[in-house]
Amino acid sequence: MKRDIQTLSERQKALFLKEGRGIGDGPDYVPGRTLRELRGIGRMHRFACIRCGGRQIVLPSDMALSVFLEEHWDPATSDLKDHYPLCDVEQTRRIAEKLGLRHPSLTDGSPAILITSLLVCKQQAGELKLYAVDIASWRAAGHTPTSAARQIKEEYWRRLGVPYRVAYSEGLNSDRAKHLWNLYNIAERVMSRGLTEEEKALQRAVLARCRLRRETTLLDVCHRTADKHGISRADCVAAMRRLIAMRLIDCSLDVPVLLVQPLRDTQISVAERKDEDAPKRSQSRARGRARTVAQLMSRINSLIKKRT
């Protein structure tokens, strides 16, 4: 005879399993926190991410957004799983006992499901690797003792062979974070709708001017290109930002004004003729990565089951 679920921990786990939280890859992934549960924590950000299969990402603060953008900017990143739940409560409880720590609990004293802020999937040296990341304010770096929950999560991921770290963030207060947020939105628009023939021509003109290395800054390149071809300077600036967002021009993001930086410090990363196909190539890579992520997560889940 099946006994009734009695503890809040058991009810929480049953709810997570029913809703599929922490399960799936790419567009099918279900985070461990719902929109309703995240309300009131901070300034919320909701947006779609093509690299994550086009699903909606919900982040509860500027700090979480900043860390997400930094991980997303890495070309090796193939998928990001926000609010990843450690549903194996018995395993985390045993880890807490072994470490002599008090496991975070619900109101009835039963152990709560721990959540890792971000599980990052990266393609490195021909292999797919996972990285577990929790997020904290930069003000807490070096001043606040490591919480029991983080110590438990660190040991949990260590046993699975997954590196764990805490990312200290200052939110969108840095120049780099602001540029990353702007470039992210530009890249998503290009990926979702592609480029018009006019936009492609503008990008070719800007790239050609960059190769001449005659101007002093990226903004000068835009102005000279516009003046030479009799087109709007604003359109050339938009083309330059698209090229940077799609990683076709590499430049520093740690500057107050993105385009007012020396042209000599930038690098054109691809042949000119390839820039028009960048959205198609990126979408094809994303589909391939999603299949590989699914295979890796399947092996991780199998390992978790064997250890319980």
N, C-alpha and C positions, 0 to 999 in steps of 0.2 A: 504493500500500500504506500503510495507516494505521500510523503509528509508535506505539510504546508510550509511555504517559505515564511520564516519567522523574523530573521534579522534584516535590518535595513541594508546591510552589505549584500545579502543574498538577493534582495529585491532590486538593488542597484545593478548587480551583475546580470540578473535576468532581463532587466530593461535594456541594458547595453547590448546583450545578445539578440534580443528581439528586434531592436532597431538597427542592428548591424554596425554599431559604433566600433571604429578601429579596424573595420573589415573593408576590403576592396582596394583597388589601385586606380590611379588616374581619375577619370570622371566618376567612378563608382565608389571611391573612398568616402566613408562616413566618419566625420570627426567625433571625438569623444565629448565635445561640448556643443550644445545647441545654441541657436541665436538667442533664445529666451534666457538661457543660463549665463550668457555673456553680457547681457544688458546691465548697465550701471557700473561696470568695472572701470571704464575709461572712455576715451574718444574712439568709437568703433569704426572700423573700416570694412566695407563689403565690396568685393570686386571679383571679376572672373579672371582665371589664369589658364591660358592655353597650354602651357607646359604641364599643368595638372589636369589636362583633359578637358579644359573649359569649364570645370566646376566652380562654384562660388566659394571664395575664401572669405572667412569672417575672422577678423583679428580684433582683440578687445582694447588695443592701445597703440599709441605711436611707437612705443618701444618694440612691440611685437611686429609692427609693420616694418620698422627699420631693419630688424634682424632677418625677416622674411625676404626683403628686397636684396640684402647683402648676399644671402644664400642663393637667391634666384639669379643674381647677376653673374655668378660663377658659371661658365659654359659647361662645366662638368655636371652640374645639377640636372637631374632628369625628372625628379618628382619631389614634392614637398607635402608631408602629411601633418597638418596642423592639429593640435590638441590630441595627440596619440595616447589612447588609454592603455594602461597596464592592467588588463582585465583579470590576470591571474593573481587574485588577491591572496590566495594561500601562499604563493611563492613570495610575494612582497612581505607578507606577515612573517614568514620563516626567516627572511633576510633581516628583518627588523630585530627579531629575537636573537639571531646570531651576532648582530652588531651591537646589541644591548641598547636599542633605540625604541622609542615609543612610536608605534605606527599611527599615522593620522587616522582618525576615526569619525564615524557619523554620530548622530545624537544619542543613539542607543549603545554606543561603545564599540560597535562592530567595525572592522577595518574598512576604510574607504578606498575606492579605486583611485590610484594615482594617475596623474596626467603628465605626459611629457609635452612641452610646448610645441616642439617641432621635430619631426623625424625626416631627415634629409637623405635623399637617394642620389648618389653621385657615380658617374661612370669614370673610373680612373684606371689607367694602365690596362685597359681591356676588361676590367672587372667592375661589377656593380657593388658599391659599398654603402653601408648605412651609417648615419651619424645622428645621435640623439642630442638635442639642444634644448636647454631651458633658458628662460629669458628673465633678466633682472635689471633694475636700474643701475646705471653707472655709479650712482652715489653710494651704492651698497658694496662696491668692489673693494675688498680688503678690509672692510669695517664690520660687516655683519657675519656672525658665525654661520657655518653651513647648516641648514635646517635638516631635521631628521628625514623629511621626505626626499630631499635631494641626495642625501647619503644612500638611502634605500634605492632610489632610481639609478644612481651611479653604479651600485653593485649589481643591480638587476641587469643593466645593459652590459656590464663587464662580463657577466656569466654567459651572455649571448655573443660575446666578441664584437660588440658595437661600441665605438668610442662615444663617450658622454662628456659634455662640457656645459658650462653656464656662460651665455653671451650677455655681457653687460652693455646696455644700450642707453643712449641719451635721446632716443626718439628721433623726431624730425628736426632737431635743433642744429645738427651739423650740416655743412654745405653738401657733403657727400650724400647724406640721406635724402636731402631735398632733390638733388640731381637724379638719384636712383629712382625716386618716386615719379618724377617727370618723365624720365627715359622709359620706365616700365610702361606707363600709359601710352606713350608714343609707339613702342614696339608692339603692344597688344593691338592697337588700331591697325598697324601695318599687317600683322599676322592675320587679323580677322577679315579685313576687306581687300588686302593686296594694294598694289600701286597702280595709278593711272599712267598712261603713256607720257603725259606731261611731267608727272613726278619722277618717272624713270629718267627722262631726258635731263631734268634738273640735277638729279643725283650724279649722272654721268659728267655733266658740266662742272659740278663742284669737285668731284674726284679728280678730274683732269687738271683743274686749277691747283688743287692741293699738290699734285705731283710736280708742278713747276717750282714749288718752294720759293716763290718770289715774295710772298706777303709775310708779315710778321706774326699775325694772329689768325685764328680760325674765322673771326668776324671779318677781318680784312679780306679773306678769301671769298666770303659770301658777297661782300659789297663789290669787289672787283668782278666777280662772275656776273652779278646782276647788271653792272654797268656795261660790261662787254657785250652781253646778249640782249640788252634792253628789256630786262624783266624786273619784277618786283624784288627788292632786297629782302623783304619779309619772306617771300617764297624760297629764296636761297637759304635763309637762316633755317627755315623749317626743313629743307632738304638736308642741311648739315646735321640737324638734330636727329633726323631719321637715320642717317648713316652711323651716327654714334650709338643710337639706341639699338640698332641691329648689329652692333659690333663690327661694322665694316671700317670704321675709323676708331683706333684706340687712342684715348687721351686720358688725362688725369681728371678725376671727379672731385678731388680734394682742393677745389678752388672756389672762390666766391661767385664768379661769373664764368659759366662753362666755356663760352666761346671766346672770352678775352684771355686766352692762354697761347703761348708761343707755338707757332706751327711746327717749329723744329722738334718739339717734344712729342709730337703725335706720330702715329704710324698707320698706314693704310694696310689693312690685314688681308685683303683679297684682291684678285684681279678685277678690273673695272667691269668686264663683261659679266661677272658672276653676281653682281649686286642685285640684279633684277630677280634672280631666282632664290634669293635668301629666304623669303617667307615659305616657299614650297619646300626647300631643303629642311628648314626648321620644323615644319609640320611633319615631314616624313620621319625625321629623327625622333620627334616626340612620340610617334606611334610605336616605333621600334623600342624606345626606352620603356614605354608603358608595359610592353610584353615582358621585358627583362625584369622590371620591378616586380611584376606579379609573380614571376618564378622565384625571385629572391625572397619575397615575403612569405611565399608558400613554404620555403625551407626554414625560415625563422619560426613560423607558426608550428611546424612539425617539431622543431627543437624544443619549443616551449612545452608542447604536449608531452614529450618524452620525459621532461624534467618534473612534471607534476604528478 
